[in-house]
Amino acid sequence: GIPGYIRSDNRPEFTSKAIRDWLTHLGVKALFIEPGSPWENGYIESFNGKLRDELLNREIFTNLAEAKILIEQWRREYNQIRPHSALHYRPPAPEAIMP
């Protein structure tokens, strides 16, 4: 479902009027970290760094459709398959195991 709030930094892509209006329309509250305090949003900073290092800096996308497909594949692997040390080496959203 739709989250009750989204926490982000103060970059323009998160503070633009269009994004604020969209979040308001959805009933989502925007929460912003203090400027110059990336540690307040450590999980996403870690995620963004891994996404950049493991995918975005290694690929040259030929079009938007290809970028969407490859990013979704990476995101799915990151969230559903890859073990995370902070979660006792389990993925954040493991796939259901069928008996």
C-alpha positions in Angstrom: 0.0 0.0 0.0 0.9 3.6 0.1 3.2 4.6 3.0 2.2 7.2 5.5 5.4 9.2 5.0 8.5 9.3 2.9 11.8 10.5 4.4 14.3 12.0 2.0 17.1 14.5 1.8 16.6 18.1 0.6 17.7 17.6 -3.0 15.5 19.4 -5.6 14.0 16.2 -7.0 12.4 15.6 -3.6 11.4 19.2 -2.7 9.9 20.3 -6.1 6.4 21.5 -6.1 5.3 18.7 -8.5 6.6 16.1 -6.0 5.1 17.8 -3.0 1.7 18.1 -4.8 1.8 14.4 -5.8 2.6 13.3 -2.3 -0.2 15.5 -0.9 -2.6 14.0 -3.5 -1.7 10.5 -2.3 -2.0 11.5 1.4 1.7 10.9 2.0 3.6 13.2 4.4 7.1 14.3 3.3 9.8 14.2 6.0 13.2 15.8 5.3 16.5 15.1 7.0 18.6 18.0 8.3 20.7 19.6 5.5 24.2 18.2 5.6 23.2 15.2 7.7 23.1 12.1 5.4 23.5 9.8 8.4 19.9 10.6 9.3 18.9 8.6 6.2 21.6 6.0 6.3 19.6 3.1 4.8 18.8 5.0 1.6 22.3 6.5 1.4 23.7 2.9 1.5 21.1 1.7 -1.0 21.9 4.6 -3.4 25.6 4.1 -3.1 25.3 0.4 -3.9 22.9 1.1 -6.8 25.3 3.7 -8.2 28.5 1.5 -7.7 27.1 -1.8 -8.8 24.8 -0.8 -11.7 24.6 2.8 -12.8 28.4 3.4 -13.0 28.8 0.1 -14.9 26.1 0.4 -17.5 25.4 2.5 -20.6 21.7 2.3 -21.1 20.6 2.6 -24.7 17.1 3.8 -23.9 14.7 4.4 -20.9 13.0 1.0 -21.3 16.3 -0.8 -20.9 17.2 1.3 -17.9 13.9 0.5 -16.2 14.3 -3.3 -16.8 17.9 -3.5 -15.6 17.2 -1.3 -12.5 14.2 -3.4 -11.6 16.2 -6.6 -11.9 18.9 -5.1 -9.7 16.3 -3.9 -7.1 14.6 -7.2 -7.0 17.9 -9.1 -6.4 18.9 -6.5 -3.8 15.6 -6.7 -1.8 14.5 -10.4 -2.3 17.7 -12.4 -2.8 20.8 -10.7 -1.5 21.7 -11.3 2.2 22.2 -8.2 4.3 24.5 -8.3 7.3 22.2 -5.9 9.3 19.4 -8.4 8.9 21.4 -11.4 10.1 22.3 -12.2 6.5 18.7 -12.4 5.3 17.2 -10.4 2.4 14.9 -7.5 3.4 11.9 -9.0 1.6 12.5 -12.7 1.0 10.3 -14.4 -1.6 7.7 -16.8 -0.3 8.9 -20.3 -0.1 6.3 -22.8 -1.4 6.1 -26.1 0.6 
